Amino acid sequence: MGPILQVEKLTKRFGGLTAVAELDFEVREGEILGMIGPNGAGKTTTFNVIAGTYPATGGEVRFAGEPILGLPPHRIASRGVMRTFQHNRPFAGLPVIDNVLVGAHTRFAASLWSVVLGSARSDEGQRRKRAEELVQFVGLGELRDADVATLSFGQGRLLEIARALAGEPRLILFDEPAAGLTPAECARLAEIIRGIAARGIAVLLIEHDMHFLLPLAQRVVVLNFGAKIADGLPDEVRAHPAVMDAYLGSHATPQ
């Protein structure tokens, strides 16, 4: 499949600090692309620029062949780019199913609160059916009516994924989704991410846990000090001298 996201010469500066330096990469439809690098390498900044949270200093980002730099986040989301965050962000006071319904507002003409309150009757049945399917897909079916305040951290992470999928994305940006999860939760998360890609949705994944990322990603991009130092298959990247130096300061395999 061809690229759904193309990033060319992307640059982001904060004053005199260059956080991302002329970065080039692409993500193909249905692909899981991992992005790794030491703390401060520019990974989350790259996500924030792609998602419209930060303006770019230079370069170009095209999604489905169309430029998206300079668009506000809600416009980028409406085109099919969704993201999750390092910290869960549920809508407090709403049950699980309504939190997922909120995610549908990027794809429907109804307002955010008409989605929640059900006042947009013509689309309500379609949205609710989709939300029910997604709650089951991530394994929260038995908690569909539970208040989000009662969810564990790992369950909250699954809710974030279901809500992102409710926006019918063509690309999801995952920012350290395995952080804070138990080994069993990580295994379930990997299964869900593979299932997302199997639906033809592209996945761009930031993760520090190499034991989680390398078996999951089909390709890996490595950043250091905002610049790309490697791009290839997981085994190739693992053995790349520049990657080992960036992580450990010596020629040793990243763990």
N, C-alpha and C positions, 0 to 999 in steps of 0.2 A: 504494500500500500504506500501511497505517496505521503509527503509531509503535511500535517495539519497545522503545525506551528513552525515558523521559520524565524530565527533570531540572527540578525546580521550586524556585526560591529556595535553591539549594544554597549553603551557606556553610561555610568551613573557616577557623578561626583557630588560630594558633600563638602563645599568649600574647597580646601586644598587636598582633600582625601578622595582618591579614586577607589570606589567600592566595587565597581564592575568596569572592566577595561576591554573594550572592543571584542565582546564575547560573541562567538558564532556557534550555533548548534541548531538542530531541528528535531522535532518529534513527529513520528509517523502515526497514522491512524491505527488504533488498536495496539500500540506499542507501550511497553513499560520502560521508560528511560529514567535511570537513576542519576542523581546529581549529588556528588560528595565533595568534601573538602574540609580542612580544619576550621575551627571557629574563626569567624571574621573573614572567611574566604569570599563572601559576596553571594551566597546561595539564596538566603531569604530576601536580600535586596533585589536579586534578579526576579524572584517571584513577585515582589511588590511592584516592580516596574511593569512586568507582563500583565498583572491584574489591574493596573491603573492606579494603584495606591500612591506610587511615586512617579513623578515625571522623569523621563529619560533625559540625560544630557546630550546623547547622540546615538546614532544607529537606527535600526529599523526592526520592528516586530510585525510579522504578517500572520494572521490566523485565517485559515481557509482561503488563502490567497489575497486577503484584504488587510491593509495596514490598520493597526489598532492603537499605536502609540498616540497619546494625547486624548483618547476617549476616557470618559469617567468610568469608574469601576462598574456601575450598574449597566452601562452600555456594553462593556466587554462581557459581563456575565450574560446579558441577553443574547449575545452572539454564540454562546456555548462554552465559555471558559469559566469554570467554577474552581473554588479552592477550599481547602481546609486549613486550620491554623494549628500552631503548636499547643495552644490552650483551647479547651472546649468552650464554645460560646452559645449555650442553649438560650432560648427565650423563656425566662423564668416564669413560673405560674401556669404554663401550658403543658398539657400532656404530650407524650411522645408523638402521637399521630399528628397533632396540630403543629408541633415543631417541624415535622417533615413537610406538612402542607405549606408552611411558610416558604420553604425552599422553592415551591412551584411558582412563586410570584414573578420570577424572572422570565417565565415562558408564557404567561397569560396576561391578557389585557386588564384583568381585574386588579384592583389595588391590593396592597399587602394585607390590609385588615379585612377586606371583603373575602379574601381567600380563607382567612382564619374563621371569620364569622359566618361564612357560607352564604353571603348575600348575592354572590354572582352565581345564580342557580344554574345557568345553562352549562357551566363547566364544572360544577361542583362534583357531580358523580364521577367524571373522568379523572379529576384531580385526586379524589379520595381513593378511587380504585388503584391509581398509580402509587399513592402514598402507602396503601396497605401492602402492595407488592414489595415496595422497597423496605418497609419495616421487617417483613418476612425475610427478604434477601440478606439483610445484615444480621439477622438472628435476634431481633427484638420483638417478635410477634407477640409473645406472652406479656410484654410490657407496653403494648400499644396505648393503653389508657393511663399508664403510670405518670405521675408528676415527674418532670425531669430532675427535680431536686433529690429524688430517691435513687437515681441511677449511680452506679459505680463510675469511677473514672474511665475504665475500659468501655463500659456501655455508653457513656457519653461520647466517646470517640466514634463508636459505631453510629450513633445518632447523627453526628456531624457528617458522616459519609452518606447516610440515607438522605439527609437534607440537601447535600450537594447534588446527589443524583436526581432529586426531584426537579431540579432546574433543567433536566434533559441535556446535560453537557456533551460536548464532543471532545473536551479535554478537561481533566481534573488535575490541579496542582496540589500535591500532598506535602505538607511541611512537617517533617518528623512525626509521622503518624504512629510509629511504634514507641515513642518516648513515654516511659512510665507504665508500659503494659507488661503483664506477666508473660512468660514463655508460651503458655497456652493461648493467651489473647493475641500474641504476635503471630502464632500459627494460623489462627482464625482470620486475622487481618490480612495475611498474605493470601489466603484462599479467596477472600473477598476482592482484593485488588486484582488477582488473576481473573476472577469472574467479571470484573468491570472491563478489563482489556478484552476479554472474550466477546463482549458485546460490541466491540469495535470502538470503544472509547479510549482515547489516548491518555496515558498517565505519565506525569512528570513528578518524580518522587525525590524529595530531600530526606536523607536519613543518615544519622551518625553510626547506627548499628550495622556494621558490615556483614555480620552473620545473618541479619535480616535482609539486607538490600541485595547483596551479590547473588544469592540464589534466585531472587525474584526478578531483577532487572534483566532486560534483554540487551541493553547497551548502557554504558555509564559515561558520564561527563565529569571530569574532575577539575575543580577550581582551586586556585591558591592566590591570595592577595588580589582577588577580583579577575584574574586571568585564567583562561583554560589551559591546563597543562597536559591533559590526556583526554581521549575520546575513543571508545572502542568496546569490545566485548568484555564482560566482567573478568575473565581470566587474564586477558591482555592488560587491562587496567591494573589488576592486582599485582602483576609482575613488572609494571612500568617503573623504572628507576626514579623518575621525577615524582611519582606518586608516593613511593616509599620514603623519599627524602622529605616531602611535604608533611607527611604524617609523623615520621619517627626520627627524621634527621639522619637516617642511615639507610643502607640498602637492606631493609627487612620487610617482610610481607605485612601489609596492614591487617590488623585483627578486627 
